[in-house]
Amino acid sequence: MTSTLGPPPPYYENRGFQPEPPYTARPAAGAHPYPQLFSTNPPSVPSYVPRVATHQSSRPAAPPPRRTCAASLRKTIIIILSILIVICCAIAAFFIWYFVENHCLSSLIECGSSGVCMPPSQWCDGVSDCPNGEDETRCVRLFGPNFILEVYSPVSKSWYPVCHDDWNDDYGKIACKDMGYSMDTYFYSRGVPDVSFKSYMKLNTSAGNIDLYKKLYSSGSCASESVVSLRCIECGLPSKSVSIMNRIVGGSGAVLGQWPWQVSLHVQGTHVCGGSIITPHWLVTAAHCVEGRLSDPLSWRVYAGILNQDEMLFRSGYKVQLIISHPDYDTDSKDNDVALMKLETPLSFTETVRPVCLPNPGMMFQPNQQCWISGWGAEYQGGKTSNNLNYVAVPLIERSRCNAVYIYNGMILPTMICAGDLAGGIDSCQGDSGGPLVTHHHSVWWLVGDTSWGTGCATPNKPGVYGNMTVFTDWIYKNMQANR
């Protein structure tokens, strides 16, 4: 998190951890904000030299019989083969269990009970790929800042709001489950007056005890003139005792509970990247944080509800079970720079640990809209990561302006969003990668983006670039559903 002005620093890309190349000269102090996390030179293997007796008796020892050596060798081979057979059987048993219990691979969704698996991208795309069309019949989403529940109609290939007539929380929980949420986080369903819609999905209450989506039918009227507003999780609420409005300019130290969705992601006891809580099990971060060897879930520990890095040294953190990077992430351009982390054990929500809201389809964030970034990143280009969580206010910048020749010259793609001050002085920096860019709208906090890249830190005409979360929401929900 940077809040200093000065001459333009060298090019900087908001990467989480950049290991030094092997067999190079040691850089000057301060050149790398992180300590070397992985040794580039393997440790030398201590050699064992058997001790040889120097005394020889006058009578040389007779050599052992060949038959004894051969028998010993056969016995050793049999033992080794037995061990290998046991290991192979254990591995085979594991895979048999895995595929029986988890028929579809982690990136696929099963089509009902047919045994057919489909990638998330083929669900709710208007084309029936499953044998019984399940990929097009359980399509739900939340629309706009009021969380309006919409259901997809495969017949008309359109999304329709659900009329509130005869709706209840039981139906709401089913819809939330189909978006990948846990029943434990369910918040509420309620009617929102709206007469702007011309078509609705309505419940056929006389249909009996059948699947929710088979009860829904298209209608041009809604007696209550209200549509369903569905909240699958209580999100976007900082601690009520904290007022952020008096601490927003120039880069400030955060107060506990002010940004309760912010997490610190560690590798081998060192802060590498930031992330955002979206459910008790799921976090959003940047794909470039988990590239290469850092794609191994076992490498990571997650810390939530803690302001100071020093405190994290005495905590065990949360283990990561699964990492999913966007399949279209491009290392060079940073296109689709987003990833999901699933925790082994769920977070316990408190006043200081809470989720941020994912932006719903239909939400558009305007240029100059005030947003906030937070993180433990360096406070100047080339500096060390901060011990304390900092934050600063940054306005959004229109993509066409950010793509100007003197700014980023066409490098800003639709999956990216710019934010910052073109005069410089406020920005994200190394160590902030993957962390949240949020805004306050309709009384809740929304995740606008994840910290991705930039040229330098707080350099004039080089604002921070963030993953555009409005583009990724659908991908996030489908992967949550596939990996419940």
Secondary structure, DSSP 4 states (H G I P E B T S, - for coil): -B----SPPPP----S--PPPTT-PPPPTTS-SS---S-SSPPPPPP----------SSPPPPPPHHHHHHHHHHHHHHHHHHHHHHHHHHHHHHHHHHHH--S-TT-EE-TTS--EE-GGGTTSSS--STT-GGGTS-EEEETTTTEEEEEETTTTEEEEBB-TT--HHHHHHHHHHTT--GGG--EEEEEE----S-EEEE-GGG-S--HHHHEEEES--TT-EEEEEESS--S---TT---TTS-SS-EEPPTTSSTTEEEEEETTEEEEEEEESSSSEEEE-GGGG-GGGG-GGGEEEEES--BHHHHTTS--EEEEEEEE-TT--TTT-TT--EEEEESSPPPP-SS--PPBPPPTT--PPTT-EEEEEES--SSTT-PPPSB-EEEEEEEE-HHHHTSTTTTTT---TTEEEES-TT-S-B--TT-TT-EEEEEETTEEEEEEEEEE-SSSSBTTB-EEEEEHHHHHHHHHHHHHHT-
